[in-house]
Amino acid sequence: MVNSTLLIVGVLLIIQLSLLIYLYTEKKSIIKRNDEANSLFQQLFPKYLPFLTGDSDIEPCFPQKSKLKQVVLERILTGFAHVVTDPVGNQRIKEVAECQLLDCYRKTLKTGNWSERLNALYLIEEFMMDALREDIKEHLNSVEMMDEEYRQTLRTLASFEEESLLDYILSHPHMSQRLIKEIMRRLPVNILIDLMRLIKEKGEETPEAVKYAFIDYCGEAGYYELLPFIESMLGDTSKETRIKALKSLYHYQYCTSPELIIPFFTSVHWEERLYAAKLAGEMNLTEFSNYLMLLAGDRVWWVRFQACEAIKQLSDGKILLTYLTERHEDVYAQDMAKQSLTMRVGGHV
């Protein structure tokens, strides 16, 4: 019995010792590789800059070790990409990446593990390697989980201005608004105009997430080519759509026909009354001051607050607020007007 116990203890000690030796050896190997990569980066980065900026046509030589070459070149290109601002520099980054790293990333997308594939997708987008466009489209069809790899695959294709994404997002109703907006931020306005046309054609069949994300993003981006579409959404039967359209116009800080917002001052929905007030203040629509003075006595506190804030933004706002404090029949409106007079402009709901 004692011998068996000693044998088990001895085996466990040997296993622990072997594990420690392995971890120590692996750590030393990682440190050695990192030191080698750091040393090579320090040597090549100053030499590579003239080539990337176009001041030299001679590309510095890399070692034969493909993995070391990939690591160092990625660091050089990433570092340069973070500081370059001109199209010539971005084009040179793209050319170098597609010449030196294309095969590595193509192989990684097919056989790499999850983290390697994800890292490759990030760098493919950063270096704008659209020579891998078809590989990325094929990869999208093979991704099984809607995780970060899936999202980054879509972002990368959007950065390549891939028009087939329009049909993709319209045929995948379970995509989140956040992801759809990330895709839209990478698309040029001409493709967004195409998306607008598709949304119009599909009508009620358009997934809500796509329609809402599009309305939101139009306001964020401020593309005036898309403004008529946003204004048309003010007449939509869906309250949520109308509210989003009002929010979008607020971000635009403009409306081609201000009379379009008049019905919202007396809407049964307090959110619509609130955004009508915000929009009137942001656009300095003095012709709607009477509506705002009525809303100063609204039954909803947020609407009263925003109405008084909007009045304060008008050219004669302080005069109107002073009048409200003295003459308005609603005591709550008087109190809100007094509060607004003592607050800075720009209170947010």
TORKOL-4160 file (C-alpha; in steps of 0.2 Angstrom, whole numbers, padded with zeros to 4 digits, m for minus):
349
<pt num="1" X="0000" Y="0000" Z="0000"/>
<pt num="2" X="0014" Y="0012" Z="0005"/>
<pt num="3" X="0023" Y="0008" Z="m0011"/>
<pt num="4" X="0008" Y="0011" Z="m0022"/>
<pt num="5" X="0006" Y="0028" Z="m0013"/>
<pt num="6" X="0024" Y="0033" Z="m0016"/>
<pt num="7" X="0023" Y="0027" Z="m0034"/>
<pt num="8" X="0007" Y="0038" Z="m0037"/>
<pt num="9" X="0016" Y="0053" Z="m0029"/>
<pt num="10" X="0031" Y="0050" Z="m0039"/>
<pt num="11" X="0021" Y="0050" Z="m0055"/>
<pt num="12" X="0012" Y="0066" Z="m0050"/>
<pt num="13" X="0029" Y="0075" Z="m0047"/>
<pt num="14" X="0036" Y="0069" Z="m0063"/>
<pt num="15" X="0020" Y="0076" Z="m0072"/>
<pt num="16" X="0021" Y="0093" Z="m0063"/>
<pt num="17" X="0040" Y="0094" Z="m0066"/>
<pt num="18" X="0037" Y="0090" Z="m0085"/>
<pt num="19" X="0023" Y="0103" Z="m0086"/>
<pt num="20" X="0034" Y="0116" Z="m0078"/>
<pt num="21" X="0048" Y="0113" Z="m0090"/>
<pt num="22" X="0036" Y="0114" Z="m0104"/>
<pt num="23" X="0029" Y="0130" Z="m0098"/>
<pt num="24" X="0046" Y="0137" Z="m0095"/>
<pt num="25" X="0053" Y="0132" Z="m0112"/>
<pt num="26" X="0037" Y="0139" Z="m0121"/>
<pt num="27" X="0038" Y="0155" Z="m0112"/>
<pt num="28" X="0057" Y="0157" Z="m0117"/>
<pt num="29" X="0052" Y="0153" Z="m0135"/>
<pt num="30" X="0039" Y="0166" Z="m0135"/>
<pt num="31" X="0050" Y="0179" Z="m0127"/>
<pt num="32" X="0064" Y="0175" Z="m0140"/>
<pt num="33" X="0051" Y="0177" Z="m0155"/>
<pt num="34" X="0045" Y="0193" Z="m0148"/>
<pt num="35" X="0063" Y="0200" Z="m0145"/>
<pt num="36" X="0067" Y="0194" Z="m0163"/>
<pt num="37" X="0052" Y="0203" Z="m0170"/>
<pt num="38" X="0055" Y="0219" Z="m0160"/>
<pt num="39" X="0073" Y="0220" Z="m0166"/>
<pt num="40" X="0068" Y="0217" Z="m0184"/>
<pt num="41" X="0054" Y="0230" Z="m0183"/>
<pt num="42" X="0066" Y="0243" Z="m0176"/>
<pt num="43" X="0078" Y="0240" Z="m0190"/>
<pt num="44" X="0066" Y="0239" Z="m0204"/>
<pt num="45" X="0053" Y="0253" Z="m0199"/>
<pt num="46" X="0064" Y="0268" Z="m0203"/>
<pt num="47" X="0070" Y="0260" Z="m0219"/>
<pt num="48" X="0052" Y="0255" Z="m0224"/>
<pt num="49" X="0044" Y="0272" Z="m0222"/>
<pt num="50" X="0052" Y="0280" Z="m0238"/>
<pt num="51" X="0045" Y="0266" Z="m0248"/>
<pt num="52" X="0028" Y="0268" Z="m0241"/>
<pt num="53" X="0028" Y="0287" Z="m0243"/>
<pt num="54" X="0034" Y="0285" Z="m0261"/>
<pt num="55" X="0050" Y="0293" Z="m0258"/>
<pt num="56" X="0059" Y="0277" Z="m0263"/>
<pt num="57" X="0055" Y="0263" Z="m0275"/>
<pt num="58" X="0066" Y="0251" Z="m0267"/>
<pt num="59" X="0057" Y="0239" Z="m0254"/>
<pt num="60" X="0068" Y="0233" Z="m0240"/>
<pt num="61" X="0071" Y="0214" Z="m0239"/>
<pt num="62" X="0063" Y="0203" Z="m0226"/>
<pt num="63" X="0070" Y="0187" Z="m0218"/>
<pt num="64" X="0065" Y="0171" Z="m0226"/>
<pt num="65" X="0055" Y="0165" Z="m0210"/>
<pt num="66" X="0037" Y="0168" Z="m0216"/>
<pt num="67" X="0029" Y="0170" Z="m0199"/>
<pt num="68" X="0042" Y="0182" Z="m0193"/>
<pt num="69" X="0040" Y="0192" Z="m0209"/>
<pt num="70" X="0021" Y="0192" Z="m0207"/>
<pt num="71" X="0022" Y="0199" Z="m0189"/>
<pt num="72" X="0034" Y="0212" Z="m0193"/>
<pt num="73" X="0026" Y="0218" Z="m0209"/>
<pt num="74" X="0009" Y="0219" Z="m0200"/>
<pt num="75" X="0016" Y="0230" Z="m0187"/>
<pt num="76" X="0025" Y="0241" Z="m0200"/>
<pt num="77" X="0009" Y="0243" Z="m0210"/>
<pt num="78" X="m0002" Y="0246" Z="m0195"/>
<pt num="79" X="0009" Y="0259" Z="m0188"/>
<pt num="80" X="0010" Y="0268" Z="m0205"/>
<pt num="81" X="m0009" Y="0266" Z="m0207"/>
<pt num="82" X="m0013" Y="0275" Z="m0191"/>
<pt num="83" X="m0003" Y="0291" Z="m0196"/>
<pt num="84" X="m0005" Y="0292" Z="m0215"/>
<pt num="85" X="m0019" Y="0304" Z="m0221"/>
<pt num="86" X="m0016" Y="0305" Z="m0240"/>
<pt num="87" X="m0023" Y="0293" Z="m0253"/>
<pt num="88" X="m0006" Y="0289" Z="m0260"/>
<pt num="89" X="0000" Y="0282" Z="m0244"/>
<pt num="90" X="m0016" Y="0272" Z="m0242"/>
<pt num="91" X="m0014" Y="0265" Z="m0259"/>
<pt num="92" X="0004" Y="0260" Z="m0256"/>
<pt num="93" X="m0001" Y="0251" Z="m0240"/>
<pt num="94" X="m0014" Y="0241" Z="m0250"/>
<pt num="95" X="m0002" Y="0237" Z="m0263"/>
<pt num="96" X="0012" Y="0230" Z="m0251"/>
<pt num="97" X="m0001" Y="0221" Z="m0241"/>
<pt num="98" X="m0009" Y="0212" Z="m0256"/>
<pt num="99" X="0009" Y="0208" Z="m0263"/>
<pt num="100" X="0016" Y="0201" Z="m0247"/>
<pt num="101" X="0002" Y="0195" Z="m0236"/>
<pt num="102" X="m0012" Y="0190" Z="m0247"/>
<pt num="103" X="m0008" Y="0172" Z="m0248"/>
<pt num="104" X="m0006" Y="0171" Z="m0229"/>
<pt num="105" X="m0023" Y="0178" Z="m0225"/>
<pt num="106" X="m0031" Y="0168" Z="m0239"/>
<pt num="107" X="m0024" Y="0152" Z="m0230"/>
<pt num="108" X="m0029" Y="0159" Z="m0213"/>
<pt num="109" X="m0047" Y="0161" Z="m0218"/>
<pt num="110" X="m0048" Y="0143" Z="m0223"/>
<pt num="111" X="m0037" Y="0134" Z="m0210"/>
<pt num="112" X="m0034" Y="0146" Z="m0196"/>
<pt num="113" X="m0042" Y="0145" Z="m0179"/>
<pt num="114" X="m0055" Y="0158" Z="m0173"/>
<pt num="115" X="m0044" Y="0171" Z="m0166"/>
<pt num="116" X="m0032" Y="0170" Z="m0181"/>
<pt num="117" X="m0046" Y="0172" Z="m0193"/>
<pt num="118" X="m0054" Y="0187" Z="m0184"/>
<pt num="119" X="m0037" Y="0195" Z="m0183"/>
<pt num="120" X="m0034" Y="0193" Z="m0202"/>
<pt num="121" X="m0051" Y="0200" Z="m0205"/>
<pt num="122" X="m0047" Y="0216" Z="m0195"/>
<pt num="123" X="m0031" Y="0218" Z="m0205"/>
<pt num="124" X="m0038" Y="0214" Z="m0222"/>
<pt num="125" X="m0051" Y="0229" Z="m0218"/>
<pt num="126" X="m0037" Y="0240" Z="m0211"/>
<pt num="127" X="m0026" Y="0237" Z="m0226"/>
<pt num="128" X="m0041" Y="0238" Z="m0238"/>
<pt num="129" X="m0036" Y="0222" Z="m0247"/>
<pt num="130" X="m0051" Y="0221" Z="m0258"/>
<pt num="131" X="m0041" Y="0208" Z="m0269"/>
<pt num="132" X="m0048" Y="0196" Z="m0256"/>
<pt num="133" X="m0066" Y="0202" Z="m0259"/>
<pt num="134" X="m0072" Y="0185" Z="m0266"/>
<pt num="135" X="m0063" Y="0175" Z="m0252"/>
<pt num="136" X="m0072" Y="0186" Z="m0239"/>
<pt num="137" X="m0089" Y="0183" Z="m0248"/>
<pt num="138" X="m0085" Y="0164" Z="m0248"/>
<pt num="139" X="m0080" Y="0166" Z="m0230"/>
<pt num="140" X="m0097" Y="0174" Z="m0225"/>
<pt num="141" X="m0106" Y="0159" Z="m0232"/>
<pt num="142" X="m0096" Y="0147" Z="m0221"/>
<pt num="143" X="m0097" Y="0157" Z="m0204"/>
<pt num="144" X="m0109" Y="0147" Z="m0194"/>
<pt num="145" X="m0111" Y="0158" Z="m0178"/>
<pt num="146" X="m0117" Y="0176" Z="m0178"/>
<pt num="147" X="m0102" Y="0181" Z="m0167"/>
<pt num="148" X="m0088" Y="0194" Z="m0169"/>
<pt num="149" X="m0081" Y="0185" Z="m0184"/>
<pt num="150" X="m0097" Y="0186" Z="m0193"/>
<pt num="151" X="m0099" Y="0204" Z="m0189"/>
<pt num="152" X="m0081" Y="0208" Z="m0195"/>
<pt num="153" X="m0084" Y="0199" Z="m0211"/>
<pt num="154" X="m0099" Y="0210" Z="m0215"/>
<pt num="155" X="m0089" Y="0226" Z="m0210"/>
<pt num="156" X="m0075" Y="0221" Z="m0221"/>
<pt num="157" X="m0086" Y="0218" Z="m0236"/>
<pt num="158" X="m0094" Y="0235" Z="m0233"/>
<pt num="159" X="m0077" Y="0243" Z="m0233"/>
<pt num="160" X="m0075" Y="0236" Z="m0250"/>
<pt num="161" X="m0091" Y="0244" Z="m0255"/>
<pt num="162" X="m0099" Y="0227" Z="m0259"/>
<pt num="163" X="m0116" Y="0231" Z="m0267"/>
<pt num="164" X="m0122" Y="0213" Z="m0264"/>
<pt num="165" X="m0123" Y="0217" Z="m0245"/>
<pt num="166" X="m0139" Y="0227" Z="m0249"/>
<pt num="167" X="m0149" Y="0211" Z="m0253"/>
<pt num="168" X="m0140" Y="0202" Z="m0239"/>
<pt num="169" X="m0146" Y="0214" Z="m0225"/>
<pt num="170" X="m0163" Y="0215" Z="m0233"/>
<pt num="171" X="m0165" Y="0196" Z="m0233"/>
<pt num="172" X="m0158" Y="0194" Z="m0215"/>
<pt num="173" X="m0172" Y="0202" Z="m0204"/>
<pt num="174" X="m0163" Y="0196" Z="m0188"/>
<pt num="175" X="m0148" Y="0207" Z="m0190"/>
<pt num="176" X="m0146" Y="0221" Z="m0176"/>
<pt num="177" X="m0149" Y="0239" Z="m0180"/>
<pt num="178" X="m0131" Y="0242" Z="m0173"/>
<pt num="179" X="m0123" Y="0230" Z="m0185"/>
<pt num="180" X="m0133" Y="0237" Z="m0200"/>
<pt num="181" X="m0127" Y="0255" Z="m0195"/>
<pt num="182" X="m0109" Y="0249" Z="m0194"/>
<pt num="183" X="m0111" Y="0242" Z="m0212"/>
<pt num="184" X="m0119" Y="0258" Z="m0218"/>
<pt num="185" X="m0105" Y="0269" Z="m0210"/>
<pt num="186" X="m0093" Y="0260" Z="m0222"/>
<pt num="187" X="m0104" Y="0262" Z="m0238"/>
<pt num="188" X="m0103" Y="0277" Z="m0250"/>
<pt num="189" X="m0118" Y="0288" Z="m0253"/>
<pt num="190" X="m0121" Y="0281" Z="m0270"/>
<pt num="191" X="m0124" Y="0264" Z="m0263"/>
<pt num="192" X="m0135" Y="0271" Z="m0249"/>
<pt num="193" X="m0146" Y="0279" Z="m0262"/>
<pt num="194" X="m0148" Y="0262" Z="m0270"/>
<pt num="195" X="m0153" Y="0255" Z="m0253"/>
<pt num="196" X="m0165" Y="0269" Z="m0251"/>
<pt num="197" X="m0173" Y="0264" Z="m0267"/>
<pt num="198" X="m0174" Y="0246" Z="m0262"/>
<pt num="199" X="m0182" Y="0251" Z="m0245"/>
<pt num="200" X="m0195" Y="0260" Z="m0255"/>
<pt num="201" X="m0198" Y="0246" Z="m0267"/>
<pt num="202" X="m0200" Y="0233" Z="m0253"/>
<pt num="203" X="m0211" Y="0245" Z="m0243"/>
<pt num="204" X="m0219" Y="0235" Z="m0228"/>
<pt num="205" X="m0208" Y="0220" Z="m0232"/>
<pt num="206" X="m0192" Y="0230" Z="m0227"/>
<pt num="207" X="m0186" Y="0223" Z="m0211"/>
<pt num="208" X="m0189" Y="0235" Z="m0197"/>
<pt num="209" X="m0171" Y="0235" Z="m0191"/>
<pt num="210" X="m0165" Y="0240" Z="m0209"/>
<pt num="211" X="m0178" Y="0254" Z="m0210"/>
<pt num="212" X="m0174" Y="0261" Z="m0193"/>
<pt num="213" X="m0155" Y="0260" Z="m0194"/>
<pt num="214" X="m0156" Y="0268" Z="m0211"/>
<pt num="215" X="m0167" Y="0283" Z="m0204"/>
<pt num="216" X="m0155" Y="0285" Z="m0189"/>
<pt num="217" X="m0139" Y="0284" Z="m0200"/>
<pt num="218" X="m0146" Y="0297" Z="m0213"/>
<pt num="219" X="m0147" Y="0310" Z="m0199"/>
<pt num="220" X="m0130" Y="0305" Z="m0192"/>
<pt num="221" X="m0122" Y="0306" Z="m0209"/>
<pt num="222" X="m0131" Y="0322" Z="m0215"/>
<pt num="223" X="m0132" Y="0316" Z="m0233"/>
<pt num="224" X="m0144" Y="0329" Z="m0241"/>
<pt num="225" X="m0147" Y="0317" Z="m0255"/>
<pt num="226" X="m0157" Y="0306" Z="m0243"/>
<pt num="227" X="m0166" Y="0320" Z="m0234"/>
<pt num="228" X="m0182" Y="0319" Z="m0245"/>
<pt num="229" X="m0184" Y="0301" Z="m0240"/>
<pt num="230" X="m0183" Y="0305" Z="m0221"/>
<pt num="231" X="m0196" Y="0319" Z="m0223"/>
<pt num="232" X="m0207" Y="0306" Z="m0232"/>
<pt num="233" X="m0206" Y="0295" Z="m0217"/>
<pt num="234" X="m0215" Y="0309" Z="m0206"/>
<pt num="235" X="m0231" Y="0302" Z="m0214"/>
<pt num="236" X="m0228" Y="0284" Z="m0211"/>
<pt num="237" X="m0242" Y="0275" Z="m0201"/>
<pt num="238" X="m0229" Y="0268" Z="m0188"/>
<pt num="239" X="m0227" Y="0279" Z="m0173"/>
<pt num="240" X="m0209" Y="0272" Z="m0171"/>
<pt num="241" X="m0204" Y="0277" Z="m0189"/>
<pt num="242" X="m0211" Y="0294" Z="m0187"/>
<pt num="243" X="m0202" Y="0297" Z="m0171"/>
<pt num="244" X="m0186" Y="0291" Z="m0179"/>
<pt num="245" X="m0188" Y="0302" Z="m0194"/>
<pt num="246" X="m0190" Y="0317" Z="m0182"/>
<pt num="247" X="m0174" Y="0312" Z="m0173"/>
<pt num="248" X="m0165" Y="0311" Z="m0189"/>
<pt num="249" X="m0171" Y="0328" Z="m0195"/>
<pt num="250" X="m0165" Y="0335" Z="m0178"/>
<pt num="251" X="m0148" Y="0328" Z="m0182"/>
<pt num="252" X="m0149" Y="0336" Z="m0200"/>
<pt num="253" X="m0154" Y="0352" Z="m0191"/>
<pt num="254" X="m0164" Y="0356" Z="m0207"/>
<pt num="255" X="m0180" Y="0353" Z="m0215"/>
<pt num="256" X="m0185" Y="0358" Z="m0233"/>
<pt num="257" X="m0203" Y="0361" Z="m0228"/>
<pt num="258" X="m0204" Y="0366" Z="m0209"/>
<pt num="259" X="m0223" Y="0365" Z="m0210"/>
<pt num="260" X="m0221" Y="0346" Z="m0211"/>
<pt num="261" X="m0218" Y="0346" Z="m0192"/>
<pt num="262" X="m0234" Y="0357" Z="m0188"/>
<pt num="263" X="m0245" Y="0341" Z="m0185"/>
<pt num="264" X="m0233" Y="0335" Z="m0172"/>
<pt num="265" X="m0235" Y="0349" Z="m0160"/>
<pt num="266" X="m0252" Y="0343" Z="m0156"/>
<pt num="267" X="m0249" Y="0324" Z="m0158"/>
<pt num="268" X="m0257" Y="0312" Z="m0146"/>
<pt num="269" X="m0240" Y="0305" Z="m0143"/>
<pt num="270" X="m0229" Y="0315" Z="m0131"/>
<pt num="271" X="m0213" Y="0309" Z="m0140"/>
<pt num="272" X="m0218" Y="0317" Z="m0156"/>
<pt num="273" X="m0223" Y="0333" Z="m0147"/>
<pt num="274" X="m0206" Y="0333" Z="m0139"/>
<pt num="275" X="m0196" Y="0331" Z="m0155"/>
<pt num="276" X="m0206" Y="0344" Z="m0164"/>
<pt num="277" X="m0201" Y="0356" Z="m0150"/>
<pt num="278" X="m0183" Y="0351" Z="m0151"/>
<pt num="279" X="m0183" Y="0353" Z="m0170"/>
<pt num="280" X="m0191" Y="0370" Z="m0169"/>
<pt num="281" X="m0178" Y="0376" Z="m0157"/>
<pt num="282" X="m0163" Y="0369" Z="m0166"/>
<pt num="283" X="m0169" Y="0376" Z="m0183"/>
<pt num="284" X="m0174" Y="0393" Z="m0174"/>
<pt num="285" X="m0192" Y="0392" Z="m0182"/>
<pt num="286" X="m0198" Y="0408" Z="m0174"/>
<pt num="287" X="m0214" Y="0406" Z="m0184"/>
<pt num="288" X="m0219" Y="0391" Z="m0172"/>
<pt num="289" X="m0216" Y="0401" Z="m0156"/>
<pt num="290" X="m0235" Y="0400" Z="m0152"/>
<pt num="291" X="m0235" Y="0381" Z="m0153"/>
<pt num="292" X="m0220" Y="0381" Z="m0142"/>
<pt num="293" X="m0228" Y="0392" Z="m0129"/>
<pt num="294" X="m0243" Y="0380" Z="m0129"/>
<pt num="295" X="m0232" Y="0365" Z="m0126"/>
<pt num="296" X="m0224" Y="0374" Z="m0112"/>
<pt num="297" X="m0240" Y="0370" Z="m0102"/>
<pt num="298" X="m0240" Y="0352" Z="m0109"/>
<pt num="299" X="m0245" Y="0338" Z="m0097"/>
<pt num="300" X="m0229" Y="0329" Z="m0099"/>
<pt num="301" X="m0214" Y="0336" Z="m0090"/>
<pt num="302" X="m0201" Y="0332" Z="m0103"/>
<pt num="303" X="m0211" Y="0341" Z="m0116"/>
<pt num="304" X="m0213" Y="0356" Z="m0106"/>
<pt num="305" X="m0195" Y="0356" Z="m0103"/>
<pt num="306" X="m0190" Y="0354" Z="m0121"/>
<pt num="307" X="m0203" Y="0367" Z="m0126"/>
<pt num="308" X="m0195" Y="0380" Z="m0115"/>
<pt num="309" X="m0178" Y="0376" Z="m0120"/>
<pt num="310" X="m0183" Y="0378" Z="m0138"/>
<pt num="311" X="m0191" Y="0395" Z="m0135"/>
<pt num="312" X="m0174" Y="0400" Z="m0127"/>
<pt num="313" X="m0165" Y="0396" Z="m0143"/>
<pt num="314" X="m0176" Y="0408" Z="m0153"/>
<pt num="315" X="m0170" Y="0426" Z="m0156"/>
<pt num="316" X="m0183" Y="0433" Z="m0145"/>
<pt num="317" X="m0183" Y="0418" Z="m0133"/>
<pt num="318" X="m0179" Y="0427" Z="m0117"/>
<pt num="319" X="m0193" Y="0439" Z="m0120"/>
<pt num="320" X="m0205" Y="0425" Z="m0123"/>
<pt num="321" X="m0200" Y="0415" Z="m0108"/>
<pt num="322" X="m0202" Y="0431" Z="m0097"/>
<pt num="323" X="m0219" Y="0433" Z="m0104"/>
<pt num="324" X="m0223" Y="0415" Z="m0099"/>
<pt num="325" X="m0217" Y="0417" Z="m0081"/>
<pt num="326" X="m0230" Y="0431" Z="m0079"/>
<pt num="327" X="m0244" Y="0427" Z="m0091"/>
<pt num="328" X="m0246" Y="0409" Z="m0094"/>
<pt num="329" X="m0262" Y="0401" Z="m0086"/>
<pt num="330" X="m0253" Y="0385" Z="m0082"/>
<pt num="331" X="m0243" Y="0387" Z="m0066"/>
<pt num="332" X="m0231" Y="0372" Z="m0071"/>
<pt num="333" X="m0227" Y="0382" Z="m0087"/>
<pt num="334" X="m0223" Y="0397" Z="m0077"/>
<pt num="335" X="m0211" Y="0387" Z="m0066"/>
<pt num="336" X="m0203" Y="0378" Z="m0081"/>
<pt num="337" X="m0201" Y="0395" Z="m0090"/>
<pt num="338" X="m0192" Y="0402" Z="m0074"/>
<pt num="339" X="m0181" Y="0387" Z="m0073"/>
<pt num="340" X="m0176" Y="0389" Z="m0092"/>
<pt num="341" X="m0172" Y="0407" Z="m0089"/>
<pt num="342" X="m0159" Y="0402" Z="m0076"/>
<pt num="343" X="m0152" Y="0387" Z="m0086"/>
<pt num="344" X="m0139" Y="0387" Z="m0101"/>
<pt num="345" X="m0146" Y="0383" Z="m0118"/>
<pt num="346" X="m0144" Y="0365" Z="m0123"/>
<pt num="347" X="m0152" Y="0355" Z="m0110"/>
<pt num="348" X="m0154" Y="0337" Z="m0116"/>
<pt num="349" X="m0168" Y="0325" Z="m0113"/>
